[in-house]
Amino acid sequence: MQDTSPLITIPPSDLAGWVARLRQAQIPVLAETVAEIRQLAELEEARGCVDPQMLASACQSDPLMTVRVLAHAGQHRSHHQVTDAETLTAAIMLMGIGRFFDAFTDLPVIEERLADHPRALAGVQAVLQRARRAGQFALGFANHRMDGDAAAMHTAATLHDLAEMLLWCHAPNLALEIAARQAADPALRSTDAQEAVLHTTLPAIEQALMRTWRLPDILIQLTDDSAHHALIAPQRRTVQLAVRLARHSSQGWHNPALPDDLQDIADWLTLSVSATQRLLHDLDS
């Protein structure tokens, strides 16, 4: 499906304006995700053998598809449902296979939306790749620590930069302006560049959208770097370390911030630095 919603060229004046614009816009997904879901729909039609785990596997490598599914589950939550669907598999189980295909077989495609904006397409692809790596790191750290919320931490790390993904898709020129300002002044803080261009920050937009879409509370809390949720503090630490590592290593393993990241991760996992390096290599392979 072609996304015909207009690109945002003039920034709204405040956070509420951004939320109003983005909640009305379609969330585009990767072409490969659309193709995989189409193949599963054909398989279900022919054999009736598709299960929630198969669908979750098709969605989980695409952060924007992940948020589409979780937002749909949150906004169509039954009054009898007493707990959040915190994973893709749980959300798909609750909606059912048939309803999944009804809701997600005609989706807008990122590559089509940004066909005339190649720099923005490269920008969102870089953020999506960084998000996947953050998710893998978070899952690996959580499994090493034998944390029962490993799946939620994987999803939270994957969605941590959701607002940046949406900005590239729906306001590519504004995203490019922020990138240009930071390139021109490496000392410029990300939030200061965002405030100057957007009149708010991407983390603020992200948290507001997640609440508007009724995403699971644990994901909202795990992606909120400004708050202190004492009950999930260890899980937030895991997510933050994974996101930091993915960001600092996105252009390779020579960023000057990486030694500090490596030491912090080693301390968190109670490993030596050399053992941590081996673990990171395995997780990133």
C-alpha positions in Angstrom: 0.0 0.0 0.0 1.3 3.4 -0.9 1.5 5.8 2.0 -0.1 9.0 0.8 0.1 11.0 4.0 2.0 14.2 3.3 5.5 14.6 4.6 6.0 17.0 7.5 8.1 19.9 6.2 7.2 22.5 8.9 7.7 21.3 12.4 4.7 21.5 14.8 5.1 24.1 17.5 5.2 21.7 20.5 5.1 18.1 21.6 1.3 17.8 21.4 1.5 18.9 17.8 4.0 16.2 16.9 2.0 13.5 18.6 -1.2 14.6 16.8 0.6 14.5 13.4 2.5 11.2 13.9 -0.5 9.3 15.5 -2.5 10.0 12.3 0.3 8.9 10.0 0.7 5.4 8.8 3.7 3.5 10.2 5.6 2.2 7.2 7.5 -1.1 7.3 10.3 -2.7 5.3 9.5 -4.2 1.9 11.0 -7.5 3.0 8.6 -7.6 5.9 5.6 -7.1 3.6 6.9 -9.9 1.3 7.4 -12.3 4.2 3.9 -11.7 5.6 2.4 -12.2 2.1 4.2 -15.5 1.8 2.8 -16.6 5.2 -0.7 -15.5 4.2 -0.5 -17.7 1.1 0.8 -20.6 3.3 -2.1 -20.1 5.7 -4.6 -20.0 2.8 -3.2 -23.2 1.3 -2.4 -25.3 4.4 -3.7 -23.5 7.5 -0.5 -24.2 9.3 0.8 -20.7 10.2 1.1 -20.1 14.0 1.8 -17.0 16.1 5.5 -17.8 16.5 6.0 -17.9 12.7 4.3 -14.5 12.4 6.3 -13.1 15.3 9.5 -14.2 13.6 8.5 -12.4 10.4 7.9 -9.2 12.3 10.6 -9.0 15.0 13.5 -8.0 12.7 11.6 -4.9 11.6 11.2 -2.5 14.6 8.5 -0.5 12.8 6.4 -3.6 12.2 7.0 -4.6 15.8 5.5 -1.3 17.0 2.6 -1.6 14.5 1.6 -5.0 16.0 2.0 -3.9 19.6 0.1 -0.7 19.0 -2.7 -2.6 17.3 -2.9 -5.0 20.3 -2.9 -2.1 22.8 -5.6 -0.2 21.0 -7.8 -3.2 20.5 -7.3 -4.6 23.9 -10.3 -6.5 25.3 -11.9 -5.2 28.6 -11.4 -8.8 29.9 -7.7 -8.7 29.3 -6.0 -8.1 32.6 -2.3 -8.0 31.5 -0.4 -6.4 28.7 0.8 -8.5 25.7 4.5 -7.8 26.2 5.8 -9.8 23.3 5.0 -10.1 19.6 4.0 -13.7 20.0 1.6 -12.9 22.9 0.0 -10.0 21.0 -0.5 -12.2 17.9 -2.0 -15.0 20.0 -4.5 -12.6 21.5 -5.6 -11.2 18.1 -5.6 -14.5 16.3 -4.1 -15.6 13.0 -7.1 -14.5 10.8 -7.3 -11.0 12.4 -3.6 -10.6 12.0 -3.8 -11.0 8.3 -6.9 -8.8 8.1 -5.0 -6.0 9.8 -1.5 -6.4 8.3 -1.6 -7.6 4.7 -1.8 -4.2 3.0 1.0 -2.1 4.6 2.8 1.0 3.5 6.5 0.4 2.6 9.4 2.5 3.7 11.3 2.1 0.5 8.3 3.4 -1.5 7.6 6.3 0.8 11.2 7.5 0.7 11.9 6.6 -3.0 12.5 10.3 -3.8 14.6 10.8 -0.6 17.6 8.5 -0.9 19.5 10.2 2.0 16.5 9.8 4.3 16.1 6.2 3.2 19.7 5.6 4.1 19.1 7.4 7.4 16.2 5.2 8.5 17.9 2.1 7.4 20.9 2.9 9.6 18.6 3.5 12.6 16.8 0.2 11.9 20.1 -1.7 11.8 21.3 0.0 14.9 18.0 -1.0 16.6 18.3 -4.6 15.6 21.8 -4.7 17.0 20.7 -3.1 20.3 18.0 -5.7 20.6 20.5 -8.5 20.1 22.9 -7.1 22.7 20.1 -6.6 25.2 18.8 -10.1 24.7 22.4 -11.5 25.1 23.0 -9.5 28.3 19.7 -10.5 29.8 20.2 -14.1 29.0 23.7 -14.0 30.6 22.2 -12.5 33.7 19.3 -15.1 33.6 16.8 -12.3 33.6 13.2 -13.5 33.2 12.2 -10.3 31.3 14.7 -11.0 28.5 12.1 -10.8 25.7 10.8 -7.5 26.9 14.3 -6.1 27.1 15.0 -7.2 23.6 11.9 -5.4 22.4 12.6 -2.3 24.4 16.1 -1.9 23.1 14.8 -2.5 19.5 12.2 0.3 20.0 14.4 2.7 22.0 14.9 5.0 19.0 11.4 4.6 17.6 10.8 8.4 17.2 14.0 8.8 15.2 12.8 6.1 12.8 9.4 7.9 12.4 11.1 11.2 11.9 13.1 9.9 9.0 10.0 8.4 7.4 7.6 11.3 7.9 9.8 14.4 8.2 13.0 13.5 6.2 14.2 17.1 5.7 13.9 17.9 9.4 15.8 14.7 10.2 18.5 15.7 7.7 18.7 19.2 9.3 19.3 17.7 12.7 22.0 15.4 11.3 23.6 18.3 9.5 23.7 20.5 12.7 25.4 17.7 14.6 27.9 17.0 11.8 28.8 20.7 11.8 29.2 20.8 15.5 30.3 17.4 17.0 30.0 18.9 20.5 26.3 19.7 20.0 24.1 17.6 22.2 21.4 15.5 20.4 18.6 17.0 22.5 19.8 20.5 21.8 19.8 19.9 18.1 16.3 18.3 18.3 14.9 21.2 20.4 16.2 23.7 17.8 14.7 22.0 14.9 11.6 20.2 16.3 10.7 22.4 19.3 10.8 19.3 21.4 12.9 16.1 21.7 12.7 12.7 20.1 12.6 10.9 23.5 9.6 13.1 24.5 7.8 12.3 21.3 8.5 8.6 21.7 7.2 8.4 25.2 4.1 10.3 24.3 3.4 8.1 21.3 4.0 4.9 23.2 1.4 6.0 25.8 -1.0 7.1 23.1 -0.7 3.7 21.4 -1.1 1.9 24.7 2.0 -0.1 24.4 2.8 -2.3 27.4 3.9 -0.4 30.5 7.1 -2.3 30.8 8.2 -1.2 27.3 7.3 2.4 28.1 9.3 2.2 31.3 12.3 0.4 29.8 12.7 3.0 27.0 12.3 6.0 29.3 15.8 7.3 30.1 14.5 10.3 32.0 12.6 8.5 34.7 13.5 6.2 37.6 11.4 3.0 37.9 12.9 1.3 40.8 11.3 -2.0 40.3 12.8 -2.5 36.8 16.1 -0.6 37.4 18.3 -3.6 36.5 16.4 -4.2 33.3 16.6 -0.6 32.3 20.4 -0.7 32.9 20.6 -3.7 30.5 18.6 -1.8 27.8 20.6 1.4 28.2 24.0 -0.5 27.9 22.8 -2.3 24.8 21.6 0.9 23.2 24.8 2.7 24.0 26.9 -0.1 22.6 24.9 -0.3 19.4 25.1 3.5 18.9 28.8 3.8 19.6 29.7 0.8 17.4 27.4 1.6 14.5 30.4 2.7 12.4 32.8 0.1 13.6 34.6 -0.7 16.8 36.9 2.3 16.9 34.7 4.8 18.6 36.6 6.4 21.5 33.6 5.9 23.8 33.7 2.1 23.4 36.3 1.3 26.0 34.1 2.9 28.7 31.1 1.0 27.3 33.1 -2.2 27.4 34.1 -1.7 31.0 30.6 -0.9 32.1 29.2 -4.0 30.4 31.9 -6.1 31.9 31.1 -4.8 35.4 27.3 -5.3 34.7 27.8 -8.9 33.5 30.5 -9.7 36.1 32.9 -10.7 33.4 36.4 -9.8 32.6 36.9 -7.3 29.8 38.4 -10.0 27.5 35.5 -12.3 28.2 33.1 -9.5 27.5 34.8 -8.8 24.2 34.3 -12.4 23.2 30.7 -12.3 24.1 30.1 -9.1 22.1 31.8 -10.7 19.1 29.5 -13.7 19.4 26.3 -11.5 19.8 27.3 -9.3 16.8 28.2 -12.1 14.4 
